[in-house]
Amino acid sequence: MAGRIPRQFIDDLLNRVDIVDVVDSRVALKKKGKEYVACCPFHGEKTPSFTVSQQKQFYHCFGCGAHGTALSFIMEYERLDFVDAVETLAADYQIEVPRESAGSPQNQDDKLALYEQLQKAAELYAAELKGSKRAIDYLKKRGLSGEIAKTFEIGYSPDNWDFILKKLGHSPGQIKHLLKAGLLIEKSASKQYDRFRDRIMFPIRDRRGRVIGFGGRILDQGEPKYLNSPETPVFHKGTELYGLYEARQAVRNLERIVIVEGYMDVMALAQHGVPYAVATLGTATSTEQISRLFRIVPELVFCYDGDAAGKKAAWRALENSLPVLHDGVQARFLFLPDGEDPDSLIRQEGQQAFEERLQSATPLSDFMLDHLSESLDLNSIDGRARLSDLAKPLIGKLSSGIFKDLLSQQLAQRVGLSSQHMQQHIPHNEPAAVSRPSKKPGRYDIQITPIRLAIALLIQYPELCREHELPEELKQLDIPGLQLLHNLHQTIISSQSFQPSAILERWRGQPDEGAINKLMLMDIPGSDNAEQRKQAFGDAIHHLLQQYKKQRIDTLLSKGQLDADEKAELSQLYQP
């Protein structure tokens, strides 16, 4: 099994990445002085209190207190554990993550084994497709090219009960992993069989391109027509989206994502020049999926059939969108002509016409109010009052902002009230109040002492270690923080890590992590100037030495009788 990620690799990764790029690719940053600012992605706010320091490679929100390195941001923003965050950040920079031979935690090893078996299964299915004229003819009949099938790594599971079992289940341990990965079904303790048989296989990938599950489409008659992998330790269909990885690979800077209902729709759109479509995995589009997509693009277009089932699916998508809509993003709805789906329509009309449909798709606000008004008589007072009653709770789910205000105005116009009067009846869905320090964003007030100053300078400017040794005498000084100062100095020298974020990650989960994060935020006067910060560090060390001398003098004087060596030491200590 793969082992733990080497500490040196994490240092090198953080030395290579720029936190501004990492954050800005997910949250739009604006330059302000030496730092970058944005409204915090971790709590609702109107005035930006989220700052990113390029020099420190550190972010901090002065509203909710969120802070950390590029890795911390990935963990919190993408909701990943530490290992997955390292691998996600490395994948962004196309770096392979090495593993040490020592064993990693068992659950992580289990996940790695599942990824391995799922990838092997995808390769086997892809190889089987090449030899199955029947499966190839089906894909040709559906209009899919060999190139697009290769891009999405489409495969075929033969009509056998034990194809995967025989190919990959060579030991009890492997069979166990195949069962966990959802590739096998267990009939009894001694009897297992393949879950997917005689199906076109669509590998489902996570954000890093790893195969985490499959969708299988029956070739002929049979039920179910589409069969998805079950929930597994690596596959959760309510959070994943088919085609998202491929879309991000195809378009470097995505601005829009189209959400469709089927795998074939995703591939047909990609084949005909719209490579930014994704599909849910047999379920309604969830709030978590929508939130995830809004972290990637500012615009979502939900594409559904124009029949009753399509309108019902669209309404569920609208309801699930409301809690995560905010200023700067938009959701729209495209309803297709009767009897058409994205697959058939783009083949008939072509890319340009289909994208014109996307461009003119119905805004969420219009769809919501039109849908609620369908069975109402807006010429009557009762009808307008009923529209207001239906719409207000939905608008109340929106966070405060311009979009909410404009939607309230639009409702007011339809029911014939003033905007001000309507606002009084809209419920509020504000995040919990956050106590904010009364200080200028980007600064953190900490009482400066010599030990805090020395530690803060080392954290923020690790290269100072190259020019300053710590005197041996300081090891005997008995004050809080002295041991941390020595440990920091030793770690920086031994690891040759001169990036502040790499130093912070060395203390992740350690008792001093809180103190180090706090001192990273300390505003050090004059530290922008290299000579001044060198002088400040030297002065802090000198002050600590003076403290040591005073402590040692007090200790010697308290003894009363001194031997010759102690008298000589005392005389030396009194010298300036």
Backbone hydrogen bonds, N-H to C=O, Kabsch-Sander energy under -0.5 kcal/mol:
donor,donor_aa,acceptor,acceptor_aa,energy
3,G,100,E,-0.7
4,R,102,A,-0.9
10,I,6,P,-1.5
11,D,7,R,-2.0
12,D,8,Q,-2.6
13,L,9,F,-2.9
14,L,10,I,-2.3
15,N,11,D,-1.9
16,R,12,D,-1.2
17,V,13,L,-2.2
19,I,17,V,-0.5
21,D,18,D,-0.6
22,V,18,D,-2.0
23,V,19,I,-2.8
24,D,20,V,-2.7
25,S,21,D,-1.6
26,R,23,V,-1.9
27,V,23,V,-3.6
30,K,37,V,-2.3
32,K,35,E,-3.4
35,E,32,K,-1.8
36,Y,52,V,-2.2
37,V,30,K,-2.8
38,A,50,F,-1.7
43,H,40,C,-0.6
49,S,38,A,-0.5
50,F,38,A,-1.8
51,T,49,S,-0.6
51,T,60,H,-2.9
52,V,36,Y,-2.7
53,S,58,F,-3.1
54,Q,34,K,-0.5
54,Q,52,V,-0.6
57,Q,53,S,-1.4
58,F,53,S,-1.4
59,Y,68,G,-2.6
60,H,51,T,-2.5
61,C,66,A,-2.8
62,F,49,S,-2.6
62,F,60,H,-0.6
65,G,61,C,-1.5
68,G,59,Y,-2.0
73,F,69,T,-2.3
74,I,70,A,-2.2
75,M,71,L,-2.5
76,E,72,S,-2.5
77,Y,73,F,-3.3
78,E,74,I,-2.4
79,R,75,M,-0.7
80,L,75,M,-1.4
85,A,81,D,-2.2
86,V,82,F,-2.4
87,E,83,V,-2.3
88,T,84,D,-2.5
89,L,85,A,-2.7
90,A,86,V,-2.5
91,A,87,E,-2.3
92,D,88,T,-1.9
93,Y,89,L,-1.0
93,Y,90,A,-0.6
94,Q,91,A,-1.5
95,I,90,A,-2.7
100,E,4,R,-3.3
104,S,2,A,-0.8
109,D,105,P,-2.2
110,D,106,Q,-2.6
111,K,107,N,-2.0
112,L,108,Q,-2.3
113,A,109,D,-2.1
114,L,110,D,-2.0
115,Y,111,K,-2.7
116,E,112,L,-2.1
117,Q,113,A,-2.2
118,L,114,L,-2.6
119,Q,115,Y,-2.3
120,K,116,E,-2.2
121,A,117,Q,-2.3
122,A,118,L,-2.2
123,E,119,Q,-2.1
124,L,120,K,-2.2
125,Y,121,A,-2.8
126,A,122,A,-2.4
127,A,123,E,-2.0
128,E,124,L,-2.1
129,L,125,Y,-1.9
130,K,126,A,-1.2
131,G,127,A,-0.7
131,G,128,E,-0.7
132,S,129,L,-1.5
133,K,131,G,-0.7
136,I,132,S,-2.4
137,D,133,K,-2.9
138,Y,134,R,-1.7
139,L,135,A,-2.0
140,K,136,I,-2.5
141,K,137,D,-2.5
142,R,138,Y,-1.8
143,G,140,K,-1.6
144,L,139,L,-2.5
149,A,145,S,-2.0
150,K,146,G,-1.9
151,T,147,E,-2.3
152,F,148,I,-2.1
153,E,150,K,-0.6
154,I,149,A,-2.7
155,G,201,M,-2.5
156,Y,125,Y,-1.9
157,S,199,R,-2.7
160,N,158,P,-2.5
166,K,162,D,-2.6
167,K,163,F,-1.9
168,L,164,I,-2.9
169,G,164,I,-0.7
169,G,165,L,-1.7
170,H,168,L,-1.3
175,I,171,S,-2.5
176,K,172,P,-2.2
177,H,173,G,-1.8
178,L,174,Q,-2.5
179,L,175,I,-2.2
180,K,176,K,-2.2
181,A,177,H,-2.2
182,G,179,L,-1.2
183,L,178,L,-2.0
184,L,178,L,-1.3
185,I,193,Y,-2.9
187,K,185,I,-0.6
187,K,191,K,-2.5
188,S,191,K,-1.9
191,K,188,S,-1.3
193,Y,185,I,-2.3
194,D,161,W,-3.2
195,R,183,L,-2.5
197,R,195,R,-0.5
198,D,157,S,-1.0
198,D,158,P,-0.8
199,R,157,S,-1.2
200,I,217,R,-2.8
201,M,155,G,-2.7
202,F,215,G,-3.2
204,I,213,G,-2.9
205,R,203,P,-0.5
206,D,210,R,-2.1
209,G,206,D,-2.2
212,I,204,I,-3.0
213,G,204,I,-1.2
215,G,202,F,-1.9
216,G,227,L,-2.9
217,R,200,I,-2.6
218,I,216,G,-0.5
218,I,225,K,-2.6
219,L,198,D,-1.4
227,L,216,G,-2.6
229,S,214,F,-2.1
232,T,235,F,-2.2
239,T,236,H,-2.3
240,E,236,H,-1.4
242,Y,279,A,-2.8
244,L,241,L,-1.1
247,A,243,G,-2.5
248,R,244,L,-2.3
249,Q,245,Y,-1.7
250,A,246,E,-2.0
251,V,247,A,-2.4
252,R,250,A,-0.5
254,L,252,R,-0.6
257,I,299,E,-1.8
258,V,276,Y,-2.2
259,I,301,V,-2.8
260,V,258,V,-0.6
260,V,278,V,-3.0
266,V,262,G,-1.7
267,M,263,Y,-2.1
268,A,264,M,-2.8
269,L,265,D,-2.5
270,A,266,V,-2.0
271,Q,267,M,-2.6
272,H,268,A,-1.6
273,G,270,A,-1.4
274,V,269,L,-3.4
278,V,258,V,-2.7
279,A,242,Y,-2.1
280,T,260,V,-1.0
281,L,237,K,-0.5
282,G,280,T,-1.0
290,I,286,S,-2.4
291,S,287,T,-2.9
292,R,288,E,-2.2
293,L,289,Q,-2.2
294,F,290,I,-2.4
295,R,291,S,-0.9
295,R,292,R,-0.5
296,I,293,L,-1.4
297,V,293,L,-2.7
299,E,255,E,-0.7
300,L,330,Q,-2.2
301,V,257,I,-2.3
302,F,300,L,-0.5
302,F,332,R,-3.0
303,C,259,I,-3.0
303,C,301,V,-0.6
304,Y,302,F,-0.6
304,Y,334,L,-2.4
306,G,336,L,-0.8
311,K,307,D,-2.3
312,K,308,A,-2.2
313,A,309,A,-2.3
314,A,310,G,-2.3
315,W,311,K,-2.2
316,R,312,K,-1.8
317,A,313,A,-2.0
318,L,314,A,-2.4
319,E,315,W,-2.6
320,N,316,R,-2.2
321,S,317,A,-1.1
321,S,318,L,-0.6
322,L,318,L,-1.7
324,V,321,S,-1.6
325,L,321,S,-0.9
325,L,322,L,-0.9
329,V,326,H,-1.8
330,Q,298,P,-2.6
332,R,300,L,-2.5
333,F,362,T,-2.8
334,L,302,F,-3.1
335,F,333,F,-0.6
336,L,304,Y,-2.4
336,L,334,L,-0.5
340,E,337,P,-2.0
345,L,341,D,-2.8
346,I,342,P,-2.1
347,R,343,D,-1.1
348,Q,344,S,-1.5
349,E,345,L,-2.9
350,G,346,I,-1.9
354,F,350,G,-1.9
355,E,351,Q,-2.8
356,E,352,Q,-1.8
357,R,353,A,-1.6
358,L,354,F,-2.0
359,Q,355,E,-2.3
360,S,356,E,-1.5
361,A,358,L,-1.4
362,T,333,F,-2.4
364,L,331,A,-2.0
367,F,363,P,-2.4
368,M,364,L,-2.8
369,L,365,S,-2.2
370,D,366,D,-2.8
371,H,367,F,-2.6
372,L,368,M,-2.2
373,S,369,L,-1.4
374,E,370,D,-0.7
374,E,371,H,-0.9
376,L,373,S,-1.9
378,L,376,L,-0.9
380,S,377,D,-1.7
383,G,377,D,-0.5
384,R,380,S,-2.0
385,A,381,I,-2.6
386,R,382,D,-2.4
387,L,383,G,-2.2
388,S,384,R,-2.1
389,D,385,A,-2.3
390,L,386,R,-2.2
391,A,387,L,-2.4
392,K,388,S,-2.4
394,L,390,L,-0.5
395,I,391,A,-2.6
396,G,392,K,-2.3
397,K,393,P,-0.5
397,K,394,L,-1.2
398,L,395,I,-1.6
399,S,325,L,-0.8
405,D,401,G,-2.0
406,L,402,I,-2.8
407,L,403,F,-2.4
408,S,404,K,-2.2
409,Q,405,D,-2.0
410,Q,406,L,-2.4
411,L,407,L,-2.3
412,A,408,S,-2.4
413,Q,409,Q,-2.3
414,R,410,Q,-1.6
415,V,411,L,-1.9
416,G,412,A,-1.3
417,L,412,A,-2.4
422,M,418,S,-2.2
423,Q,419,S,-2.4
424,Q,420,Q,-1.1
425,H,422,M,-1.7
426,I,422,M,-0.6
426,I,423,Q,-0.9
429,N,398,L,-0.6
439,K,437,P,-2.0
443,R,440,K,-1.6
444,Y,521,L,-0.6
446,I,444,Y,-0.6
453,L,449,T,-3.0
454,A,450,P,-2.3
455,I,451,I,-2.4
456,A,452,R,-3.0
457,L,453,L,-2.5
458,L,454,A,-1.9
459,I,455,I,-2.5
460,Q,456,A,-2.7
461,Y,457,L,-2.4
464,L,461,Y,-2.2
465,C,462,P,-2.0
466,R,463,E,-1.6
467,E,464,L,-1.2
468,H,464,L,-1.2
474,L,471,P,-1.3
475,K,472,E,-1.7
476,Q,473,E,-1.9
477,L,474,L,-1.5
479,I,477,L,-1.0
482,L,479,I,-1.6
485,L,481,G,-2.1
486,H,482,L,-2.0
487,N,483,Q,-2.6
488,L,484,L,-2.7
489,H,485,L,-2.3
490,Q,486,H,-2.7
491,T,487,N,-2.6
492,I,488,L,-2.6
493,I,489,H,-2.1
494,S,490,Q,-2.7
495,S,491,T,-2.5
496,Q,492,I,-1.6
497,S,492,I,-0.6
498,F,496,Q,-0.7
502,A,499,Q,-0.7
503,I,499,Q,-1.7
504,L,500,P,-2.4
505,E,501,S,-2.2
506,R,502,A,-1.1
507,W,503,I,-0.7
507,W,504,L,-1.3
508,R,505,E,-1.2
510,Q,507,W,-2.2
513,E,510,Q,-1.9
516,I,512,D,-2.3
517,N,513,E,-2.5
518,K,514,G,-2.1
519,L,515,A,-2.3
520,M,516,I,-1.6
521,L,517,N,-0.8
521,L,518,K,-0.8
522,M,519,L,-0.8
523,D,444,Y,-0.8
524,I,522,M,-0.8
527,S,524,I,-1.9
529,N,526,G,-1.5
530,A,528,D,-0.5
533,R,529,N,-2.3
534,K,530,A,-1.9
535,Q,531,E,-2.3
536,A,532,Q,-2.6
537,F,533,R,-2.4
538,G,534,K,-2.5
539,D,535,Q,-2.7
540,A,536,A,-2.2
541,I,537,F,-2.3
542,H,538,G,-2.4
543,H,539,D,-2.4
544,L,540,A,-2.1
545,L,541,I,-2.2
546,Q,542,H,-2.0
547,Q,543,H,-1.8
548,Y,544,L,-2.4
549,K,545,L,-2.6
550,K,546,Q,-2.2
551,Q,547,Q,-2.6
552,R,548,Y,-2.9
553,I,549,K,-2.8
554,D,550,K,-2.5
555,T,551,Q,-2.0
556,L,552,R,-2.5
557,L,553,I,-2.8
558,S,554,D,-1.6
559,K,555,T,-0.5
559,K,556,L,-1.1
560,G,556,L,-0.6
560,G,557,L,-0.8
561,Q,559,K,-1.5
567,K,563,D,-2.3
568,A,564,A,-2.2
569,E,565,D,-2.4
570,L,566,E,-2.6
571,S,567,K,-2.2
572,Q,568,A,-2.1
573,L,569,E,-2.4
574,Y,570,L,-1.5
575,Q,571,S,-0.6
575,Q,572,Q,-0.9
